[in-house]
Amino acid sequence: MSAFTIFFCTGLLIYWTSRTRILLHGSPAAIEATLESDLLRGRRFLAGLRALVLPAISGMAL
């Protein structure tokens, strides 16, 4: 395994366990804030993806 793969998997594991801990043992306010930030992050990701993909699809259609 490359060093990048090990680093990436370790970071992903730390992120996943911290999110799981908040969702399982956090206060209702912490859980709500976590879910709202995830939703916002997902919306930003989709908006960015749409901004990249739609012009490419339009260019192919021409």
PQR file of N, CA, C, O and H, with PARSE charges and radii, in Angstrom:
ATOM      1  N   MET A   1       0.845  -1.186   0.000 -0.4000 1.5000
ATOM      2  CA  MET A   1       0.000   0.000   0.000 -0.0000 2.0000
ATOM      3  C   MET A   1       0.884   1.241   0.000  0.5500 1.7000
ATOM      4  O   MET A   1       1.943   1.283   0.626 -0.5500 1.4000
ATOM      5  N   SER A   2       0.425   2.213  -0.700 -0.4000 1.5000
ATOM      6  CA  SER A   2       1.186   3.457  -0.740 -0.0000 2.0000
ATOM      7  C   SER A   2       0.935   4.268   0.531  0.5500 1.7000
ATOM      8  O   SER A   2      -0.027   4.038   1.264 -0.5500 1.4000
ATOM      9  H   SER A   2      -0.435   2.179  -1.209  0.4000 1.0000
ATOM     10  N   ALA A   3       1.822   5.212   0.760 -0.4000 1.5000
ATOM     11  CA  ALA A   3       1.686   6.068   1.940 -0.0000 2.0000
ATOM     12  C   ALA A   3       0.400   6.895   1.855  0.5500 1.7000
ATOM     13  O   ALA A   3      -0.260   7.139   2.865 -0.5500 1.4000
ATOM     14  H   ALA A   3       2.603   5.399   0.164  0.4000 1.0000
ATOM     15  N   PHE A   4       0.056   7.319   0.644 -0.4000 1.5000
ATOM     16  CA  PHE A   4      -1.169   8.099   0.479 -0.0000 2.0000
ATOM     17  C   PHE A   4      -2.398   7.283   0.864  0.5500 1.7000
ATOM     18  O   PHE A   4      -3.301   7.798   1.523 -0.5500 1.4000
ATOM     19  H   PHE A   4       0.592   7.121  -0.176  0.4000 1.0000
ATOM     20  N   THR A   5      -2.440   6.026   0.461 -0.4000 1.5000
ATOM     21  CA  THR A   5      -3.586   5.167   0.774 -0.0000 2.0000
ATOM     22  C   THR A   5      -3.724   4.990   2.278  0.5500 1.7000
ATOM     23  O   THR A   5      -4.826   5.067   2.820 -0.5500 1.4000
ATOM     24  H   THR A   5      -1.707   5.608  -0.075  0.4000 1.0000
ATOM     25  N   ILE A   6      -2.606   4.754   2.947 -0.4000 1.5000
ATOM     26  CA  ILE A   6      -2.635   4.591   4.407 -0.0000 2.0000
ATOM     27  C   ILE A   6      -3.108   5.881   5.067  0.5500 1.7000
ATOM     28  O   ILE A   6      -3.951   5.849   5.964 -0.5500 1.4000
ATOM     29  H   ILE A   6      -1.710   4.691   2.506  0.4000 1.0000
ATOM     30  N   PHE A   7      -2.568   7.015   4.627 -0.4000 1.5000
ATOM     31  CA  PHE A   7      -2.947   8.309   5.185 -0.0000 2.0000
ATOM     32  C   PHE A   7      -4.429   8.581   4.952  0.5500 1.7000
ATOM     33  O   PHE A   7      -5.132   9.017   5.864 -0.5500 1.4000
ATOM     34  H   PHE A   7      -1.884   7.042   3.899  0.4000 1.0000
ATOM     35  N   PHE A   8      -4.907   8.327   3.739 -0.4000 1.5000
ATOM     36  CA  PHE A   8      -6.306   8.569   3.392 -0.0000 2.0000
ATOM     37  C   PHE A   8      -7.237   7.689   4.217  0.5500 1.7000
ATOM     38  O   PHE A   8      -8.232   8.172   4.757 -0.5500 1.4000
ATOM     39  H   PHE A   8      -4.336   7.972   2.998  0.4000 1.0000
ATOM     40  N   CYS A   9      -6.920   6.402   4.315 -0.4000 1.5000
ATOM     41  CA  CYS A   9      -7.776   5.474   5.068 -0.0000 2.0000
ATOM     42  C   CYS A   9      -7.796   5.815   6.551  0.5500 1.7000
ATOM     43  O   CYS A   9      -8.838   5.706   7.197 -0.5500 1.4000
ATOM     44  H   CYS A   9      -6.111   6.010   3.876  0.4000 1.0000
ATOM     45  N   THR A  10      -6.650   6.228   7.098 -0.4000 1.5000
ATOM     46  CA  THR A  10      -6.599   6.618   8.507 -0.0000 2.0000
ATOM     47  C   THR A  10      -7.463   7.847   8.748  0.5500 1.7000
ATOM     48  O   THR A  10      -8.223   7.895   9.714 -0.5500 1.4000
ATOM     49  H   THR A  10      -5.804   6.316   6.573  0.4000 1.0000
ATOM     50  N   GLY A  11      -7.349   8.837   7.875 -0.4000 1.5000
ATOM     51  CA  GLY A  11      -8.168  10.044   8.006 -0.0000 2.0000
ATOM     52  C   GLY A  11      -9.649   9.742   7.890  0.5500 1.7000
ATOM     53  O   GLY A  11     -10.462  10.285   8.638 -0.5500 1.4000
ATOM     54  H   GLY A  11      -6.731   8.798   7.089  0.4000 1.0000
ATOM     55  N   LEU A  12      -9.997   8.877   6.955 -0.4000 1.5000
ATOM     56  CA  LEU A  12     -11.393   8.489   6.772 -0.0000 2.0000
ATOM     57  C   LEU A  12     -11.924   7.761   8.005  0.5500 1.7000
ATOM     58  O   LEU A  12     -13.059   7.993   8.420 -0.5500 1.4000
ATOM     59  H   LEU A  12      -9.336   8.436   6.348  0.4000 1.0000
ATOM     60  N   LEU A  13     -11.121   6.893   8.584 -0.4000 1.5000
ATOM     61  CA  LEU A  13     -11.523   6.166   9.787 -0.0000 2.0000
ATOM     62  C   LEU A  13     -11.726   7.114  10.960  0.5500 1.7000
ATOM     63  O   LEU A  13     -12.698   6.976  11.702 -0.5500 1.4000
ATOM     64  H   LEU A  13     -10.199   6.705   8.246  0.4000 1.0000
ATOM     65  N   ILE A  14     -10.827   8.071  11.138 -0.4000 1.5000
ATOM     66  CA  ILE A  14     -10.966   9.046  12.224 -0.0000 2.0000
ATOM     67  C   ILE A  14     -12.227   9.883  12.020  0.5500 1.7000
ATOM     68  O   ILE A  14     -12.979  10.114  12.966 -0.5500 1.4000
ATOM     69  H   ILE A  14     -10.037   8.183  10.536  0.4000 1.0000
ATOM     70  N   TYR A  15     -12.459  10.337  10.792 -0.4000 1.5000
ATOM     71  CA  TYR A  15     -13.652  11.134  10.492 -0.0000 2.0000
ATOM     72  C   TYR A  15     -14.921  10.334  10.774  0.5500 1.7000
ATOM     73  O   TYR A  15     -15.849  10.836  11.407 -0.5500 1.4000
ATOM     74  H   TYR A  15     -11.848  10.149  10.023  0.4000 1.0000
ATOM     75  N   TRP A  16     -14.956   9.089  10.302 -0.4000 1.5000
ATOM     76  CA  TRP A  16     -16.141   8.257  10.465 -0.0000 2.0000
ATOM     77  C   TRP A  16     -16.426   7.978  11.938  0.5500 1.7000
ATOM     78  O   TRP A  16     -17.578   8.050  12.365 -0.5500 1.4000
ATOM     79  H   TRP A  16     -14.201   8.681   9.788  0.4000 1.0000
ATOM     80  N   THR A  17     -15.392   7.659  12.723 -0.4000 1.5000
ATOM     81  CA  THR A  17     -15.623   7.354  14.137 -0.0000 2.0000
ATOM     82  C   THR A  17     -16.064   8.588  14.908  0.5500 1.7000
ATOM     83  O   THR A  17     -16.887   8.481  15.818 -0.5500 1.4000
ATOM     84  H   THR A  17     -14.456   7.600  12.376  0.4000 1.0000
ATOM     85  N   SER A  18     -15.534   9.761  14.565 -0.4000 1.5000
ATOM     86  CA  SER A  18     -15.962  10.963  15.280 -0.0000 2.0000
ATOM     87  C   SER A  18     -17.412  11.305  14.946  0.5500 1.7000
ATOM     88  O   SER A  18     -18.166  11.724  15.824 -0.5500 1.4000
ATOM     89  H   SER A  18     -14.866   9.848  13.826  0.4000 1.0000
ATOM     90  N   ARG A  19     -17.808  11.129  13.686 -0.4000 1.5000
ATOM     91  CA  ARG A  19     -19.193  11.383  13.304 -0.0000 2.0000
ATOM     92  C   ARG A  19     -20.132  10.391  13.984  0.5500 1.7000
ATOM     93  O   ARG A  19     -21.196  10.771  14.470 -0.5500 1.4000
ATOM     94  H   ARG A  19     -17.196  10.787  12.973  0.4000 1.0000
ATOM     95  N   THR A  20     -19.741   9.136  14.016 -0.4000 1.5000
ATOM     96  CA  THR A  20     -20.567   8.109  14.641 -0.0000 2.0000
ATOM     97  C   THR A  20     -20.727   8.385  16.131  0.5500 1.7000
ATOM     98  O   THR A  20     -21.816   8.225  16.684 -0.5500 1.4000
ATOM     99  H   THR A  20     -18.876   8.827  13.620  0.4000 1.0000
ATOM    100  N   ARG A  21     -19.642   8.799  16.780 -0.4000 1.5000
ATOM    101  CA  ARG A  21     -19.690   9.090  18.210 -0.0000 2.0000
ATOM    102  C   ARG A  21     -20.652  10.240  18.486  0.5500 1.7000
ATOM    103  O   ARG A  21     -21.428  10.186  19.440 -0.5500 1.4000
ATOM    104  H   ARG A  21     -18.758   8.929  16.331  0.4000 1.0000
ATOM    105  N   ILE A  22     -20.604  11.280  17.654 -0.4000 1.5000
ATOM    106  CA  ILE A  22     -21.519  12.410  17.843 -0.0000 2.0000
ATOM    107  C   ILE A  22     -22.964  11.963  17.650  0.5500 1.7000
ATOM    108  O   ILE A  22     -23.842  12.335  18.428 -0.5500 1.4000
ATOM    109  H   ILE A  22     -19.974  11.323  16.879  0.4000 1.0000
ATOM    110  N   LEU A  23     -23.209  11.166  16.614 -0.4000 1.5000
ATOM    111  CA  LEU A  23     -24.586  10.757  16.328 -0.0000 2.0000
ATOM    112  C   LEU A  23     -25.131   9.774  17.361  0.5500 1.7000
ATOM    113  O   LEU A  23     -26.333   9.765  17.629 -0.5500 1.4000
ATOM    114  H   LEU A  23     -22.496  10.864  15.981  0.4000 1.0000
ATOM    115  N   LEU A  24     -24.262   8.948  17.944 -0.4000 1.5000
ATOM    116  CA  LEU A  24     -24.737   7.965  18.916 -0.0000 2.0000
ATOM    117  C   LEU A  24     -24.828   8.517  20.330  0.5500 1.7000
ATOM    118  O   LEU A  24     -25.734   8.157  21.081 -0.5500 1.4000
ATOM    119  H   LEU A  24     -23.286   8.955  17.726  0.4000 1.0000
ATOM    120  N   HIS A  25     -23.889   9.394  20.701 -0.4000 1.5000
ATOM    121  CA  HIS A  25     -23.809   9.811  22.099 -0.0000 2.0000
ATOM    122  C   HIS A  25     -23.944  11.313  22.298  0.5500 1.7000
ATOM    123  O   HIS A  25     -23.826  11.795  23.424 -0.5500 1.4000
ATOM    124  H   HIS A  25     -23.153   9.687  20.091  0.4000 1.0000
ATOM    125  N   GLY A  26     -24.188  12.055  21.238 -0.4000 1.5000
ATOM    126  CA  GLY A  26     -24.245  13.506  21.359 -0.0000 2.0000
ATOM    127  C   GLY A  26     -25.585  13.996  21.864  0.5500 1.7000
ATOM    128  O   GLY A  26     -26.574  13.265  21.906 -0.5500 1.4000
ATOM    129  H   GLY A  26     -24.284  11.664  20.323  0.4000 1.0000
ATOM    130  N   SER A  27     -25.577  15.253  22.242 -0.4000 1.5000
ATOM    131  CA  SER A  27     -26.828  15.879  22.652 -0.0000 2.0000
ATOM    132  C   SER A  27     -27.678  16.128  21.407  0.5500 1.7000
ATOM    133  O   SER A  27     -27.155  16.134  20.293 -0.5500 1.4000
ATOM    134  H   SER A  27     -24.773  15.846  22.208  0.4000 1.0000
ATOM    135  N   PRO A  28     -28.965  16.331  21.583 -0.5600 1.5000
ATOM    136  CA  PRO A  28     -29.818  16.600  20.415  0.2800 2.0000
ATOM    137  C   PRO A  28     -29.346  17.801  19.590  0.5500 1.7000
ATOM    138  O   PRO A  28     -29.444  17.789  18.363 -0.5500 1.4000
ATOM    139  N   ALA A  29     -28.836  18.834  20.260 -0.4000 1.5000
ATOM    140  CA  ALA A  29     -28.349  20.009  19.532 -0.0000 2.0000
ATOM    141  C   ALA A  29     -27.113  19.667  18.704  0.5500 1.7000
ATOM    142  O   ALA A  29     -26.972  20.139  17.575 -0.5500 1.4000
ATOM    143  H   ALA A  29     -28.756  18.844  21.256  0.4000 1.0000
ATOM    144  N   ALA A  30     -26.216  18.847  19.261 -0.4000 1.5000
ATOM    145  CA  ALA A  30     -25.010  18.451  18.527 -0.0000 2.0000
ATOM    146  C   ALA A  30     -25.369  17.576  17.330  0.5500 1.7000
ATOM    147  O   ALA A  30     -24.782  17.707  16.256 -0.5500 1.4000
ATOM    148  H   ALA A  30     -26.331  18.464  20.178  0.4000 1.0000
ATOM    149  N   ILE A  31     -26.327  16.690  17.523 -0.4000 1.5000
ATOM    150  CA  ILE A  31     -26.761  15.820  16.425 -0.0000 2.0000
ATOM    151  C   ILE A  31     -27.394  16.657  15.315  0.5500 1.7000
ATOM    152  O   ILE A  31     -27.122  16.437  14.134 -0.5500 1.4000
ATOM    153  H   ILE A  31     -26.803  16.583  18.396  0.4000 1.0000
ATOM    154  N   GLU A  32     -28.231  17.607  15.694 -0.4000 1.5000
ATOM    155  CA  GLU A  32     -28.882  18.454  14.697 -0.0000 2.0000
ATOM    156  C   GLU A  32     -27.857  19.288  13.931  0.5500 1.7000
ATOM    157  O   GLU A  32     -27.953  19.426  12.712 -0.5500 1.4000
ATOM    158  H   GLU A  32     -28.452  17.785  16.653  0.4000 1.0000
ATOM    159  N   ALA A  33     -26.879  19.842  14.643 -0.4000 1.5000
ATOM    160  CA  ALA A  33     -25.843  20.639  13.986 -0.0000 2.0000
ATOM    161  C   ALA A  33     -25.012  19.779  13.042  0.5500 1.7000
ATOM    162  O   ALA A  33     -24.642  20.225  11.957 -0.5500 1.4000
ATOM    163  H   ALA A  33     -26.801  19.730  15.634  0.4000 1.0000
ATOM    164  N   THR A  34     -24.718  18.550  13.452 -0.4000 1.5000
ATOM    165  CA  THR A  34     -23.942  17.644  12.609 -0.0000 2.0000
ATOM    166  C   THR A  34     -24.696  17.309  11.334  0.5500 1.7000
ATOM    167  O   THR A  34     -24.124  17.347  10.245 -0.5500 1.4000
ATOM    168  H   THR A  34     -25.018  18.187  14.334  0.4000 1.0000
ATOM    169  N   LEU A  35     -25.967  16.984  11.460 -0.4000 1.5000
ATOM    170  CA  LEU A  35     -26.760  16.631  10.285 -0.0000 2.0000
ATOM    171  C   LEU A  35     -26.959  17.826   9.354  0.5500 1.7000
ATOM    172  O   LEU A  35     -26.940  17.679   8.132 -0.5500 1.4000
ATOM    173  H   LEU A  35     -26.431  16.953  12.345  0.4000 1.0000
ATOM    174  N   GLU A  36     -27.153  19.018   9.942 -0.4000 1.5000
ATOM    175  CA  GLU A  36     -27.307  20.211   9.114 -0.0000 2.0000
ATOM    176  C   GLU A  36     -26.030  20.525   8.354  0.5500 1.7000
ATOM    177  O   GLU A  36     -26.088  20.907   7.185 -0.5500 1.4000
ATOM    178  H   GLU A  36     -27.169  19.138  10.935  0.4000 1.0000
ATOM    179  N   SER A  37     -24.870  20.371   9.001 -0.4000 1.5000
ATOM    180  CA  SER A  37     -23.614  20.651   8.303 -0.0000 2.0000
ATOM    181  C   SER A  37     -23.377  19.625   7.204  0.5500 1.7000
ATOM    182  O   SER A  37     -22.856  19.967   6.143 -0.5500 1.4000
ATOM    183  H   SER A  37     -24.824  20.062   9.951  0.4000 1.0000
ATOM    184  N   ASP A  38     -23.754  18.368   7.443 -0.4000 1.5000
ATOM    185  CA  ASP A  38     -23.628  17.349   6.397 -0.0000 2.0000
ATOM    186  C   ASP A  38     -24.527  17.677   5.208  0.5500 1.7000
ATOM    187  O   ASP A  38     -24.121  17.525   4.056 -0.5500 1.4000
ATOM    188  H   ASP A  38     -24.178  18.089   8.305  0.4000 1.0000
ATOM    189  N   LEU A  39     -25.732  18.123   5.488 -0.4000 1.5000
ATOM    190  CA  LEU A  39     -26.667  18.478   4.422 -0.0000 2.0000
ATOM    191  C   LEU A  39     -26.143  19.657   3.612  0.5500 1.7000
ATOM    192  O   LEU A  39     -26.215  19.654   2.383 -0.5500 1.4000
ATOM    193  H   LEU A  39     -26.062  18.246   6.424  0.4000 1.0000
ATOM    194  N   LEU A  40     -25.616  20.665   4.303 -0.4000 1.5000
ATOM    195  CA  LEU A  40     -25.062  21.832   3.624 -0.0000 2.0000
ATOM    196  C   LEU A  40     -23.861  21.447   2.770  0.5500 1.7000
ATOM    197  O   LEU A  40     -23.722  21.910   1.638 -0.5500 1.4000
ATOM    198  H   LEU A  40     -25.557  20.667   5.301  0.4000 1.0000
ATOM    199  N   ARG A  41     -22.998  20.600   3.316 -0.4000 1.5000
ATOM    200  CA  ARG A  41     -21.819  20.146   2.578 -0.0000 2.0000
ATOM    201  C   ARG A  41     -22.240  19.366   1.333  0.5500 1.7000
ATOM    202  O   ARG A  41     -21.640  19.523   0.270 -0.5500 1.4000
ATOM    203  H   ARG A  41     -23.111  20.224   4.236  0.4000 1.0000
ATOM    204  N   GLY A  42     -23.257  18.538   1.459 -0.4000 1.5000
ATOM    205  CA  GLY A  42     -23.757  17.778   0.319 -0.0000 2.0000
ATOM    206  C   GLY A  42     -24.350  18.674  -0.755  0.5500 1.7000
ATOM    207  O   GLY A  42     -24.148  18.439  -1.947 -0.5500 1.4000
ATOM    208  H   GLY A  42     -23.745  18.410   2.323  0.4000 1.0000
ATOM    209  N   ARG A  43     -25.078  19.699  -0.339 -0.4000 1.5000
ATOM    210  CA  ARG A  43     -25.660  20.634  -1.313 -0.0000 2.0000
ATOM    211  C   ARG A  43     -24.569  21.394  -2.054  0.5500 1.7000
ATOM    212  O   ARG A  43     -24.661  21.595  -3.265 -0.5500 1.4000
ATOM    213  H   ARG A  43     -25.242  19.890   0.629  0.4000 1.0000
ATOM    214  N   ARG A  44     -23.519  21.824  -1.317 -0.4000 1.5000
ATOM    215  CA  ARG A  44     -22.416  22.528  -1.972 -0.0000 2.0000
ATOM    216  C   ARG A  44     -21.701  21.626  -2.959  0.5500 1.7000
ATOM    217  O   ARG A  44     -21.325  22.063  -4.046 -0.5500 1.4000
ATOM    218  H   ARG A  44     -23.445  21.660  -0.333  0.4000 1.0000
ATOM    219  N   PHE A  45     -21.510  20.360  -2.583 -0.4000 1.5000
ATOM    220  CA  PHE A  45     -20.849  19.406  -3.471 -0.0000 2.0000
ATOM    221  C   PHE A  45     -21.658  19.216  -4.752  0.5500 1.7000
ATOM    222  O   PHE A  45     -21.103  19.232  -5.851 -0.5500 1.4000
ATOM    223  H   PHE A  45     -21.815  20.006  -1.699  0.4000 1.0000
ATOM    224  N   LEU A  46     -22.971  19.036  -4.609 -0.4000 1.5000
ATOM    225  CA  LEU A  46     -23.819  18.844  -5.789 -0.0000 2.0000
ATOM    226  C   LEU A  46     -23.856  20.086  -6.675  0.5500 1.7000
ATOM    227  O   LEU A  46     -23.880  19.975  -7.900 -0.5500 1.4000
ATOM    228  H   LEU A  46     -23.422  19.023  -3.717  0.4000 1.0000
ATOM    229  N   ALA A  47     -23.859  21.269  -6.059 -0.4000 1.5000
ATOM    230  CA  ALA A  47     -23.847  22.499  -6.852 -0.0000 2.0000
ATOM    231  C   ALA A  47     -22.541  22.619  -7.635  0.5500 1.7000
ATOM    232  O   ALA A  47     -22.548  23.014  -8.801 -0.5500 1.4000
ATOM    233  H   ALA A  47     -23.839  21.359  -5.064  0.4000 1.0000
ATOM    234  N   GLY A  48     -21.431  22.280  -7.002 -0.4000 1.5000
ATOM    235  CA  GLY A  48     -20.144  22.317  -7.695 -0.0000 2.0000
ATOM    236  C   GLY A  48     -20.072  21.288  -8.803  0.5500 1.7000
ATOM    237  O   GLY A  48     -19.552  21.563  -9.885 -0.5500 1.4000
ATOM    238  H   GLY A  48     -21.425  21.959  -6.055  0.4000 1.0000
ATOM    239  N   LEU A  49     -20.588  20.116  -8.537 -0.4000 1.5000
ATOM    240  CA  LEU A  49     -20.599  19.057  -9.548 -0.0000 2.0000
ATOM    241  C   LEU A  49     -21.469  19.464 -10.740  0.5500 1.7000
ATOM    242  O   LEU A  49     -21.102  19.242 -11.894 -0.5500 1.4000
ATOM    243  H   LEU A  49     -21.010  19.892  -7.658  0.4000 1.0000
ATOM    244  N   ARG A  50     -22.606  20.054 -10.447 -0.4000 1.5000
ATOM    245  CA  ARG A  50     -23.497  20.520 -11.509 -0.0000 2.0000
ATOM    246  C   ARG A  50     -22.810  21.597 -12.350  0.5500 1.7000
ATOM    247  O   ARG A  50     -22.949  21.621 -13.573 -0.5500 1.4000
ATOM    248  H   ARG A  50     -22.904  20.235  -9.510  0.4000 1.0000
ATOM    249  N   ALA A  51     -22.066  22.490 -11.686 -0.4000 1.5000
ATOM    250  CA  ALA A  51     -21.369  23.552 -12.413 -0.0000 2.0000
ATOM    251  C   ALA A  51     -20.287  22.991 -13.327  0.5500 1.7000
ATOM    252  O   ALA A  51     -19.973  23.596 -14.352 -0.5500 1.4000
ATOM    253  H   ALA A  51     -21.953  22.471 -10.692  0.4000 1.0000
ATOM    254  N   LEU A  52     -19.717  21.854 -12.975 -0.4000 1.5000
ATOM    255  CA  LEU A  52     -18.688  21.242 -13.819 -0.0000 2.0000
ATOM    256  C   LEU A  52     -19.275  20.375 -14.923  0.5500 1.7000
ATOM    257  O   LEU A  52     -18.786  20.387 -16.053 -0.5500 1.4000
ATOM    258  H   LEU A  52     -19.973  21.362 -12.143  0.4000 1.0000
ATOM    259  N   VAL A  53     -20.315  19.627 -14.603 -0.4000 1.5000
ATOM    260  CA  VAL A  53     -20.836  18.625 -15.533 -0.0000 2.0000
ATOM    261  C   VAL A  53     -21.750  19.229 -16.599  0.5500 1.7000
ATOM    262  O   VAL A  53     -21.654  18.857 -17.768 -0.5500 1.4000
ATOM    263  H   VAL A  53     -20.713  19.617 -13.686  0.4000 1.0000
ATOM    264  N   LEU A  54     -22.623  20.140 -16.221 -0.4000 1.5000
ATOM    265  CA  LEU A  54     -23.578  20.686 -17.192 -0.0000 2.0000
ATOM    266  C   LEU A  54     -22.905  21.376 -18.379  0.5500 1.7000
ATOM    267  O   LEU A  54     -23.318  21.143 -19.515 -0.5500 1.4000
ATOM    268  H   LEU A  54     -22.701  20.441 -15.270  0.4000 1.0000
ATOM    269  N   PRO A  55     -21.886  22.216 -18.168 -0.5600 1.5000
ATOM    270  CA  PRO A  55     -21.225  22.805 -19.343  0.2800 2.0000
ATOM    271  C   PRO A  55     -20.569  21.749 -20.235  0.5500 1.7000
ATOM    272  O   PRO A  55     -20.548  21.897 -21.457 -0.5500 1.4000
ATOM    273  N   ALA A  56     -20.040  20.696 -19.638 -0.4000 1.5000
ATOM    274  CA  ALA A  56     -19.416  19.637 -20.434 -0.0000 2.0000
ATOM    275  C   ALA A  56     -20.461  18.903 -21.265  0.5500 1.7000
ATOM    276  O   ALA A  56     -20.219  18.585 -22.429 -0.5500 1.4000
ATOM    277  H   ALA A  56     -20.057  20.576 -18.646  0.4000 1.0000
ATOM    278  N   ILE A  57     -21.616  18.634 -20.676 -0.4000 1.5000
ATOM    279  CA  ILE A  57     -22.690  17.954 -21.410 -0.0000 2.0000
ATOM    280  C   ILE A  57     -23.216  18.860 -22.520  0.5500 1.7000
ATOM    281  O   ILE A  57     -23.482  18.393 -23.628 -0.5500 1.4000
ATOM    282  H   ILE A  57     -21.813  18.892 -19.730  0.4000 1.0000
ATOM    283  N   SER A  58     -23.369  20.148 -22.230 -0.4000 1.5000
ATOM    284  CA  SER A  58     -23.845  21.089 -23.251 -0.0000 2.0000
ATOM    285  C   SER A  58     -22.853  21.166 -24.402  0.5500 1.7000
ATOM    286  O   SER A  58     -23.249  21.230 -25.566 -0.5500 1.4000
ATOM    287  H   SER A  58     -23.153  20.527 -21.330  0.4000 1.0000
ATOM    288  N   GLY A  59     -21.569  21.159 -24.079 -0.4000 1.5000
ATOM    289  CA  GLY A  59     -20.544  21.207 -25.116 -0.0000 2.0000
ATOM    290  C   GLY A  59     -20.568  19.974 -25.994  0.5500 1.7000
ATOM    291  O   GLY A  59     -20.334  20.064 -27.199 -0.5500 1.4000
ATOM    292  H   GLY A  59     -21.247  21.106 -23.134  0.4000 1.0000
ATOM    293  N   MET A  60     -20.850  18.818 -25.402 -0.4000 1.5000
ATOM    294  CA  MET A  60     -20.912  17.582 -26.183 -0.0000 2.0000
ATOM    295  C   MET A  60     -22.146  17.576 -27.088  0.5500 1.7000
ATOM    296  O   MET A  60     -22.116  17.010 -28.181 -0.5500 1.4000
ATOM    297  H   MET A  60     -21.040  18.745 -24.423  0.4000 1.0000
ATOM    298  N   ALA A  61     -23.224  18.205 -26.631 -0.4000 1.5000
ATOM    299  CA  ALA A  61     -24.455  18.211 -27.420 -0.0000 2.0000
ATOM    300  C   ALA A  61     -24.328  19.099 -28.656  0.5500 1.7000
ATOM    301  O   ALA A  61     -25.003  18.890 -29.664 -0.5500 1.4000
ATOM    302  H   ALA A  61     -23.248  18.664 -25.743  0.4000 1.0000
ATOM    303  N   LEU A  62     -23.443  20.098 -28.553 -0.4000 1.5000
ATOM    304  CA  LEU A  62     -23.283  20.999 -29.705 -0.0000 2.0000
ATOM    305  C   LEU A  62     -22.493  20.294 -30.734  0.5500 1.7000
ATOM    306  O   LEU A  62     -22.228  20.853 -31.798 -0.5500 1.4000
ATOM    307  H   LEU A  62     -22.895  20.268 -27.734  0.4000 1.0000
TER
END
